[in-house]
Amino acid sequence: MARLYILRHGKTELVSATGIDFDRNLVQRGERNSTQIGRMIADHMPKPQLIIFSPANRTRQTAELVMREVPDADSIEDRRIYNAQGETLFDVITDHGFDYERVMIIGHNPGLIVLMHLLMAEDGNRGSHSIVDFPSASFAEMLFEPDTFGQVNLDSGVLMRLLRPREMTTTGA
């Protein structure tokens, strides 16, 4: 089964030194949460084979912290992720993840929320999670019947897990 990890970048500064959104950096809490997610994956989950991320500073920094904990994953920076719609994110995943079974995408809202809606089958929300609430450093895990992302279709995924930073600290994840 194909497995997709969806991660929103960690908590960031409100305004970058340049005043440009693309240049915003993680704050200490964002760094801590990103590292915590990487450790959770490394210790308790099948590791992603491919990590795809936006080139914006905050997503690149998030990816770097996750990859310290999951060092064997291939990684690709894709500009299409920044400010992308859900359909574009699906294209990014299937383009790069065509032959992969386990893929992680690190990006931005609202695109990630829309992506989850597009991917989820009608009965695909196993935990009845509210995916509308997907703050910084939130993590979702989805499963699909095909073995690789080259065979995955929209409306076919099952949301297995949704963790927000406030839940990670209380669950010890």
Backbone hydrogen bonds, N-H to C=O, Kabsch-Sander energy under -0.5 kcal/mol:
donor,donor_aa,acceptor,acceptor_aa,energy
2,A,144,F,-1.2
2,A,146,P,-2.5
3,R,101,E,-3.2
4,L,142,M,-2.9
5,Y,103,V,-2.9
6,I,4,L,-0.5
6,I,140,A,-2.8
7,L,5,Y,-0.5
7,L,105,I,-2.7
8,R,138,S,-2.3
9,H,107,G,-2.0
13,E,25,N,-2.3
19,G,16,S,-0.8
23,D,20,I,-1.4
24,R,21,D,-1.9
27,V,11,K,-2.1
31,E,27,V,-2.2
32,R,28,Q,-2.6
33,N,29,R,-2.7
34,S,30,G,-2.1
35,T,31,E,-2.2
36,Q,32,R,-2.3
37,I,33,N,-2.2
38,G,34,S,-2.1
39,R,35,T,-2.4
40,M,36,Q,-2.3
41,I,37,I,-2.4
42,A,38,G,-2.5
43,D,39,R,-2.6
44,H,40,M,-2.2
45,M,41,I,-1.9
49,Q,102,R,-2.5
50,L,102,R,-1.4
51,I,74,D,-2.5
52,I,104,M,-3.1
53,F,76,I,-2.3
54,S,106,I,-1.4
57,N,22,F,-2.1
58,R,24,R,-0.7
59,T,56,A,-0.6
60,R,56,A,-2.6
61,Q,57,N,-2.7
62,T,58,R,-1.8
63,A,59,T,-2.7
64,E,60,R,-2.4
65,L,61,Q,-2.0
66,V,62,T,-2.3
67,M,63,A,-2.9
68,R,64,E,-1.1
69,E,65,L,-0.7
69,E,66,V,-1.0
70,V,66,V,-1.4
73,A,70,V,-1.2
74,D,49,Q,-3.0
76,I,51,I,-2.4
78,D,53,F,-2.6
78,D,76,I,-0.5
81,I,78,D,-1.7
82,Y,79,R,-1.1
84,A,81,I,-1.8
89,L,85,Q,-2.0
90,F,86,G,-2.2
91,D,87,E,-2.0
92,V,88,T,-2.4
93,I,89,L,-2.4
94,T,90,F,-2.6
95,D,91,D,-2.8
96,H,92,V,-2.3
97,G,93,I,-2.6
100,Y,97,G,-2.1
103,V,3,R,-2.4
104,M,50,L,-2.7
105,I,5,Y,-2.7
106,I,52,I,-2.6
107,G,7,L,-2.0
107,G,105,I,-0.5
112,L,108,H,-1.8
114,V,110,P,-2.2
115,L,111,G,-2.6
116,M,112,L,-2.2
117,H,113,I,-2.0
118,L,114,V,-2.6
119,L,115,L,-2.3
120,M,116,M,-2.0
121,A,157,G,-2.9
124,G,121,A,-2.3
126,R,124,G,-0.9
126,R,159,L,-1.1
127,G,159,L,-0.6
128,S,125,N,-1.6
131,I,129,H,-0.9
133,D,130,S,-0.6
134,F,132,V,-1.1
137,A,8,R,-0.7
137,A,9,H,-2.0
138,S,135,P,-1.6
139,F,163,L,-3.1
140,A,6,I,-2.5
141,E,161,R,-2.4
142,M,4,L,-2.8
143,L,158,V,-2.3
144,F,2,A,-2.3
149,F,97,G,-1.0
149,F,100,Y,-1.7
150,G,98,F,-2.0
151,Q,148,T,-1.6
152,V,149,F,-0.6
155,D,118,L,-2.8
156,S,119,L,-1.3
156,S,153,N,-0.6
157,G,119,L,-3.8
158,V,143,L,-2.3
159,L,124,G,-4.2
160,M,141,E,-2.5
160,M,158,V,-0.8
161,R,141,E,-1.5
163,L,139,F,-3.3
167,E,164,R,-1.4
168,M,164,R,-1.8
169,T,165,P,-1.6
170,T,166,R,-0.7
171,T,167,E,-1.9
172,G,168,M,-1.1
173,A,168,M,-0.8
